[in-house]
Amino acid sequence: MNLQRLFFLIGTTVILGVFAGAIAALVTNIDPLHGAIVGGFISATSLMGLWAYLTLNYLIQGFLPRAFWNAVQLFLVVVVAVDLVYARYLAAGGAGGWTPYVTYALFPLIWALVAAGVRAFISGIRAFIPGFFYLFVFTVVEWFPALKAGTGMPTLQIGIILLVCNTYLLFVLRRLTAHPAAPSKNARRDIQPDPR
């Protein structure tokens, strides 16, 4: 990835976060300008999460077999999902029952499953587990400070912005890091005019 593509990735992610924040603010009856500002900051969080995931994935793939790393990622998905429901329920003393905690876990889980499935359909089945892991686990980690504050509409708004930005990053990154196809040996011959 060159600098031009990097700046494109950062700029488009921030713009998407601003728009997602403004739209989510309108839906939740919050000032759209405030929502846009929040969306811009949250998009920066998404970008930092992407760099963290790429670094982690690169380091671990250097010394672990792919199958074992995939199993670890699925295990971490289960751990994060249980923590998102059970640990938060216990921390709140069971206030409000199980419903809000299960809902806040199912929402990103289903989103991540669907988006990773589409990504795997486009790129191949090997892309499913990394995409699912990145979208669910890293979104929840980035969402955690807002989740500690409660389960109200601002918390849901932040979660939506994170999922939108992270989904965009998941799909656009492959295109930006793809190497251009090498010209064939006969490319020069193919473009020469016919001498006849």
C-alpha positions as CSV (number, residue, x, y, z in Angstrom):
1,M,0.0,0.0,0.0
2,N,1.4,3.4,-1.0
3,L,0.8,6.7,0.7
4,Q,-1.9,7.7,-1.7
5,R,-3.9,4.6,-0.9
6,L,-3.3,5.0,2.9
7,F,-4.6,8.6,2.8
8,F,-7.6,7.4,0.8
9,L,-8.3,4.7,3.4
10,I,-8.0,7.2,6.3
11,G,-10.0,10.0,4.6
12,T,-12.9,7.8,3.4
13,T,-13.1,6.1,6.8
14,V,-13.4,9.4,8.6
15,I,-16.0,10.7,6.1
16,L,-18.0,7.5,6.5
17,G,-17.8,7.8,10.3
18,V,-19.0,11.4,10.1
19,F,-22.0,10.5,7.9
20,A,-22.8,7.5,10.0
21,G,-22.6,9.5,13.2
22,A,-24.9,12.2,11.8
23,I,-27.5,9.7,10.5
24,A,-27.4,7.8,13.8
25,A,-27.9,11.1,15.7
26,L,-30.9,12.0,13.6
27,V,-32.5,8.6,14.3
28,T,-31.8,8.8,18.0
29,N,-32.9,12.5,18.3
30,I,-29.4,13.8,19.0
31,D,-27.9,17.0,17.4
32,P,-26.6,15.8,14.0
33,L,-23.5,18.1,14.4
34,H,-22.6,16.4,17.6
35,G,-23.2,13.0,16.1
36,A,-21.0,13.9,13.1
37,I,-18.1,15.0,15.5
38,V,-18.5,11.8,17.5
39,G,-18.5,9.7,14.3
40,G,-15.3,11.3,13.2
41,F,-13.5,10.4,16.4
42,I,-15.0,6.9,16.4
43,S,-13.7,6.4,12.9
44,A,-10.2,7.1,14.1
45,T,-10.8,4.4,16.8
46,S,-11.7,2.0,14.0
47,L,-8.5,2.8,12.1
48,M,-6.4,2.2,15.1
49,G,-8.2,-1.1,15.7
50,L,-7.5,-2.2,12.1
51,W,-3.7,-1.5,12.5
52,A,-3.8,-3.4,15.8
53,Y,-5.5,-6.4,14.1
54,L,-3.2,-6.4,11.1
55,T,-0.1,-6.3,13.4
56,L,-1.4,-9.1,15.6
57,N,-2.4,-11.2,12.6
58,Y,1.0,-10.7,11.0
59,L,3.0,-11.5,14.1
60,I,1.0,-14.6,15.0
61,Q,0.9,-16.0,11.5
62,G,4.7,-15.9,11.6
63,F,4.9,-18.7,14.2
64,L,1.5,-20.4,14.4
65,P,-0.1,-22.7,11.8
66,R,-3.2,-21.1,10.2
67,A,-5.5,-23.8,11.4
68,F,-4.5,-23.3,15.0
69,W,-4.7,-19.5,14.7
70,N,-8.2,-19.9,13.3
71,A,-9.2,-22.0,16.3
72,V,-7.8,-19.4,18.7
73,Q,-9.8,-16.7,16.9
74,L,-13.0,-18.7,17.2
75,F,-12.3,-19.4,20.9
76,L,-11.7,-15.6,21.5
77,V,-15.1,-14.9,19.8
78,V,-16.8,-17.2,22.3
79,V,-14.9,-15.6,25.2
80,V,-15.8,-12.1,24.2
81,A,-19.5,-13.0,23.5
82,V,-19.8,-14.6,27.0
83,D,-18.1,-11.7,28.6
84,L,-20.3,-9.3,26.8
85,V,-23.4,-11.0,28.3
86,Y,-22.5,-12.7,31.5
87,A,-19.8,-10.5,32.9
88,R,-21.7,-7.3,32.3
89,Y,-24.8,-8.8,33.7
90,L,-23.0,-9.7,36.9
91,A,-21.3,-6.3,37.1
92,A,-24.7,-4.6,36.9
93,G,-26.1,-6.8,39.6
94,G,-28.6,-8.3,37.3
95,A,-30.4,-5.0,36.9
96,G,-32.8,-4.9,34.0
97,G,-32.7,-8.7,33.4
98,W,-30.8,-10.6,30.7
99,T,-32.5,-9.0,27.6
100,P,-30.4,-5.8,27.2
101,Y,-27.1,-7.7,27.6
102,V,-28.1,-10.5,25.2
103,T,-29.3,-7.9,22.7
104,Y,-26.1,-6.0,22.8
105,A,-24.2,-9.2,22.2
106,L,-26.4,-10.5,19.4
107,F,-26.4,-7.2,17.5
108,P,-22.6,-7.1,16.6
109,L,-22.4,-11.0,16.5
110,I,-25.1,-11.3,13.7
111,W,-23.7,-8.3,11.9
112,A,-20.2,-9.8,11.9
113,L,-21.5,-13.2,10.8
114,V,-23.4,-11.7,7.8
115,A,-20.5,-9.3,6.8
116,A,-17.9,-12.0,7.1
117,G,-20.1,-14.4,5.1
118,V,-20.3,-11.9,2.3
119,R,-16.6,-11.3,2.5
120,A,-15.9,-15.0,2.2
121,F,-18.3,-15.3,-0.7
122,I,-16.2,-12.6,-2.5
123,S,-12.7,-13.6,-1.5
124,G,-13.0,-17.3,-0.6
125,I,-13.9,-19.3,2.5
126,R,-10.5,-18.7,4.1
127,A,-11.5,-15.1,4.6
128,F,-14.5,-16.0,6.9
129,I,-12.9,-16.6,10.3
130,P,-10.4,-13.6,10.2
131,G,-13.2,-11.3,9.0
132,F,-15.6,-12.6,11.6
133,F,-13.0,-12.3,14.4
134,Y,-12.0,-8.8,13.4
135,L,-15.5,-7.5,13.0
136,F,-16.8,-9.0,16.3
137,V,-13.9,-9.0,18.7
138,F,-12.3,-5.7,17.7
139,T,-15.6,-3.9,17.5
140,V,-16.5,-5.0,21.0
141,V,-13.1,-4.0,22.3
142,E,-13.4,-0.6,20.7
143,W,-17.0,-0.4,22.0
144,F,-16.1,-1.4,25.5
145,P,-15.7,2.2,27.1
146,A,-19.2,3.1,25.8
147,L,-20.7,-0.2,27.0
148,K,-19.4,0.5,30.5
149,A,-21.4,3.7,30.5
150,G,-24.7,1.8,30.0
151,T,-27.1,0.4,27.4
152,G,-28.9,3.5,26.2
153,M,-29.2,5.0,22.7
154,P,-25.9,6.8,22.7
155,T,-24.1,3.5,23.4
156,L,-26.0,1.9,20.5
157,Q,-25.2,4.8,18.2
158,I,-21.5,4.3,19.0
159,G,-21.8,0.6,18.3
160,I,-23.4,1.2,14.9
161,I,-20.7,3.7,13.8
162,L,-18.0,1.2,14.8
163,L,-19.6,-1.6,12.9
164,V,-20.1,0.6,9.8
165,C,-16.5,1.8,9.8
166,N,-15.1,-1.7,10.6
167,T,-17.2,-3.3,7.9
168,Y,-16.0,-0.8,5.4
169,L,-12.4,-1.3,6.4
170,L,-12.8,-5.1,6.1
171,F,-14.0,-4.8,2.5
172,V,-11.9,-2.0,1.2
173,L,-8.5,-3.1,2.6
174,R,-8.1,-6.1,0.3
175,R,-8.6,-3.8,-2.8
176,L,-6.1,-1.3,-1.5
177,T,-3.4,-3.8,-0.7
178,A,-3.8,-5.9,-3.8
179,H,-0.8,-5.8,-6.1
180,P,-1.5,-4.9,-9.7
181,A,-1.4,-7.8,-12.1
182,A,2.0,-8.2,-13.7
183,P,2.0,-7.6,-17.4
184,S,2.3,-10.8,-19.5
185,K,5.4,-11.5,-21.6
186,N,3.4,-10.9,-24.7
187,A,1.8,-7.7,-23.5
188,R,4.1,-5.5,-25.6
189,R,3.5,-7.7,-28.7
190,D,-0.2,-7.6,-28.1
191,I,-0.4,-3.9,-28.3
192,Q,1.8,-3.5,-31.4
193,P,-0.1,-2.5,-34.5
194,D,-0.4,-5.2,-37.1
195,P,2.3,-4.5,-39.7
196,R,0.2,-5.8,-42.6
